[in-house]
């Protein structure tokens, strides 16, 4: 039969072969569907079932909403076709339960109620379509195909979303690993730079590594954010980087420095800050370098900062730095014990050191510091100082 122009001119209407074959092509690519037909009239169930089975679909039948829900609980379906008015309950209640418990299954209402209000209400409650009785078989087939194509589109969209999330997750992990590898490369470079600093001032060899390990351990005990600990660790390790600009004759002078030489030596904080602040991944750490000689009571340098004006990383470092200085050999004295260091740090609490940092420090056992010192500078060193910042476990006590 030739399609007629809807304007009534009598001329044949243009037929779009792509539109005519799109639904058929989709149905050919899709697997046979599992369809649940719900109607209390057996002849209707038989007619609908025969039509759908000829299309290759697997059809199951229910004579009531209760029976339909039992079937839906026992096995998955791709589509539900349900009458509205049935002796045992009604299709609207089935629609609501099915949409609530199985929202991925489209539901088509099949009814003899020719009421637009009922149709609109069904659609608002989640029905995919509304098929009026009596209907022609081609109309049933077309409605079912649309509903199944809709379900397939939803499934494809969900699968695409899941695949996209997996791809994003995988790429995020790759990026995280790349950043971690890059940070590790940075830290290896920093360790090499620290070794160069130790060569310049052999009397304090290993100091940068030990004080970094102490700073990390104390920062953790203080509850400093793990990401910020990395920043503090790099600042602690490079705290004396500015001494590269100080003449060797001053650094290695065996006697007391003159006032002029002391002023020049004090410039190492500012010089170190200006060296590091130009390097993007060390810009935040540069603040630790700049303020690591400030005192809690404001008597330090270069800016006389006091209290919370000093970054928390620098306040933690100050205690760690004093701990290593007291327990290490110096040209003018032998290394002191950790007990002596604890007493001296407590004595200077509130003046040179932040009392809250000192309080936490005093709760940490000497065995921890001894083990860290051994592992950082011992003959059988198990890890570098930055391993601690990357989350390695502290030594077991």
N, C-alpha and C positions, 0 to 999 in steps of 0.2 A: 504493500500500500504506500502511495506517494504522500509524504508529509506536506501539509498545506500551510500556506502563509497565515500566521495568526492575525494579520490585518484584514483578512477576508477577501483579498483581491483575487484569490483562486490560483495564483501562481504558485508553483512548487516552492516550498521553503528550502533554504540552503541547509544541507546536512553536513555537519562537521565529523568526518570519519574518525578523527583523533579522539573527539569527545565520546563517540559511540563505542570505541574499542578500549578506552582507558580503564573502565570498570572491569571489563572482561579480562584484560591483560593482568590487572592486579589480582583477580580471582585465580588466574592460571598460575601465578607465581606463589600465591599463598597456599599453605597446607590446608587440607580439609578441616573444617571447623567442628567443634563440639557444641551443639545447640540444645538448649532446654526449652521445650514447648509446654506452656502451662495454660490449660483450659479445661473447664469441667464438662465440656461437650466433646464426647469421643469422636464424632464425625469430623469435627474441626481439627482435632489433634491428628487424626489419621490423614486428612487431606494435606495439612501443613507438613507432616512428617514425610509423606510420600514425595512431595515436591522437593523438599530439602535433601532427602536421601538421593534423589536422582541427580542432584548436583554434586554428590560425593560426600556430603556432610554426615557426621555421626549425630543422630538425634535421640534424645531421651525425653520422656513424657512425665508430666505431673498433672493430677486432676485438681489440686488445691495448692494454696500458698504454703501451707504447712509441709506438704509433701515436697514441694519445690525447694524449700529451705533445707530439708534433710538431704536432698540430692546435691545441693550446692555445697553443703558441709563435707560431703563424702568425696567429691571429685571436682576438678576444675572445669569450667565452661567458658566458651568464648562469647556466647550471646544468649540472652534470655528473651523469649517472646511470651508475653503473658496477657491473659484476658483481664479486664478490670473487675467485672461483676461475676463472682463465682459463689456457689452455695456455701463453701467453707472459706470464709474470709473474703478479702478483695485484693485486686492486683495492686492497688495503691500502697497497701501495707507491705506487700511483697517487694514492691519497688523500693520503698524506703529502707527495708532491712537489707536487701541485696546491695543497694548503693552504699549503705553504711559499712557492711562487712566485706563486700567485694567491689570496691569502687572502680576497679579496672574493667569490669564486665558491663558492656552496654545493655540497656534494657529497652525493648520496644513494646509499647502498649498496643494490644490488639483487641478492639472492642466494637460493639454495635452502637455505642452511645455517640450520637451525632451532636455533640455539645462542645462548642469552641472553648467554653470555660473549663470543662473537664480536661480538654487537650492542653490548654495553657497551664493548668495546675499540675498536670503530669510532667510537663517539660520543666517547670520550676522545681519539682521534686527530684529531678535528675534523669528523667526518661530521655533516651536518645531520639526516639521517633514515635509516631502515633499512626497506627494503621487501622483504618475503618473497615468493618464488616458490612456487607459482603465485599470481598475484594477479588480481583483477578489474580491468577497465579503469577503472571509477569510482574504485577505490582508487589507481591510478596517477595519475589526473587530480588527485585531491585532494592527494596527496603533492607533486606538481609545483607545484600552486597555492600550497601552504603555503611551499614552498622559494622560489618566485619572490617571494611577498609578503614573506618574510623578507629576501631580497636587496634588494627595493625599499625596505623600511624602513631597512636599513643605509645604502643610498645616500642616502635622504632625510635621515637623521641626519647623514651626512657632509657633505651639501650645506648643511644647516642650520648645522653647526658652522663650515664655511668662510664662509658668509654672516655668521654671528655674529662671527667673527674679523675679517672685513672691516669690519663695522659698528663693532666696538670700535676697530679701527685708525683708521678714519675719524674717529670721535668723539674718540679720543685726539689725533689730529693737530689737530682743531678746537680742543680744549682747550689743546694746546700753543701753537697760534697765538694763541688768546685771551690766554693768560698772557704770551706774548711781546709782544703788542700792549699789554697792561696795563703790563708792565715798561717798555716804550718810553715810554708816557704818564707813568709815574712819573719816568723819567729826564729827560724834557722838562721836567717840573715842577721837578726838582732843578736843572737847568741855569738855569732862570729864577730860582730861589732863589739860586744861585751868582752870577748877574749882580747881584742885589740886594745881596749881600754885597760884591761888588767896588765898587758905588756908595758903600757905607758907608765903605770904606777904599780910595780911588782909588789910593793909592801902591802897592798890591799888585795892581792890576788884571790879571786873567788868571792869577793865581797858582794858584787852585783848579783850573782846567782843565789847566794845564801839569803840576802836581804829580800830578794824577790820571792823565794819560797816562804820565808817568814811572813811577808806581807800578805801573800795569798792565804796562808793558813789563818792568820788573824782576821783578815777580811771575811772569810767564811764564818768564823766564829762570831763576828759582828753582825752577820746577816746581810752583808752587802750583796746586791743583785749579781748573779753569776756573770751576766754580760758585762757589767761594770768592773768586775774583778779582772777581766782580761785587759781593760783599759788601765786599771791601777797597776797590774803586773808589768805591763810594758813601761809605764812611767817609773816604777820602782827599779826595773832593770837598767833603764837609761838615765837614772837620776843624776849621774855624774858625767853625762855626755859633754857638758859644757867645758869640762876640764881639758878637753882636746885643744881648746883655744888658750889654755893657760901655759906659759913658758915652763919647760922642764925644770929649769933651775929653781923655780918656786915650788913646783910639785914635789921635787926631790930634796929640797933643802933640809938638812938634818937638824938645824937649830930653829929657834923661834922666828916667825915671820915678822917683818917690820909692819908698821901700820899701813904703809903704802902697799906692801905685798898682801896684807890681809884684805884690803879693799879690792885689789885685783882678783884675789882668790874668790871673794864673794860674788864676783861677776859671773861665776860659772852657772848659777841658776838661770840668769837672764840669757846668757849665751846659749845654754842648752835649750831653753824655751824657743828661741828664735830658730835654732837648727831644726827642731822637730815640728813646729807648728806649720811649716810649709809642706809637710808630708801628710797627705789626707788621712791615712789610717793611723797616724800617730798624733793628730792634732789634739784629740782629747787627752791623750797621755801627756802632752806637753804641759798641761796645767799642773800635773803632779810634779814634773821636773821643776817648774817655775816656783812652786810653793813648798818644796820639801824641806827647806830650812826655816820656815816660819814656826814660831813658838805659840803655844796656846794662850799665853798671857800677853802676846803682842811684842815680845822682845826679840823676835827673830828677824830675818831678812829674806827677800829684798824690800818688802813693802810694809813690814810691821803689822801684818794681819793678826787678828786674834779670834779665838773661839770658833764659831761656825763659819766665819769668813774664810777659814782655811778649808779646802775640799776634804771630805772624809777620807779619800784615798791618801792624801798627804799626811793627815793626822795618824792614820794607821801605820803608814810607812815610817813616821818619826819614831814610833816605839820599836818597830822591827829593825830599823837602822841602828838604834842605840843598843839593842840586844846583840846584834852581830859585832858592833864596834867593841863592846865591853868584853865579849867572849872570844875575841881574836887577838893575836899577837900584834903589838905595835912597836916601833923602834924605841920608844921611851918606857915600855912596860910589857910584861907578859900577859897572856890572856887570863881573864878572870872567870870564875865559875858562873853558871847560870843562876845560882842563888844570889850571888853578889849583884848580877845584872837585875834581878827582880827587885832587890832592895833599892838599887839606884833609880830604877824607873819609877818605883812607888814614891821615892823621895821627891822626884821632879813632877809628880802628878799635879796638874793644875797650873804649873808654871810652863815647863817645856812641853808637857804632854797633856792630851785630852783625858780627863779623869774617867770618862765612860770607856775609852779604849783601854786604859790601864786596868780598869776593873775586869774587863773580859780577859785581858792578857794574864792577869794573876790567877785566873781560874784554869788556865791551860797548863798541863804538867811539863816539867823540864824534859821528860823523856821524849816528848814530841819534838822539841827544838833540837835535841841531840840526834834523834833519828833523821830529821830533815837535813841537818848539817852533814851527817855521815853520807846520806844518799846523794846529796848535791855535789859534794867535793871529795867523797871517798874514792878509794881505788876501784871499787866495783859499783860505780854510779848506775842506778837503775833507770833514772829518768832525768830529763832536763827540767829547769824551773817552770817553763811554760806548760809542761805536761800537767801540772797541778791546775793551772788556769783552764785547761781544756777539759777538766772533769776527772782526772785520775784520782784514785783514792789516796787519802792521806795515810801515812804509815800506821800500821796497826800497833796498838800499845799492849 
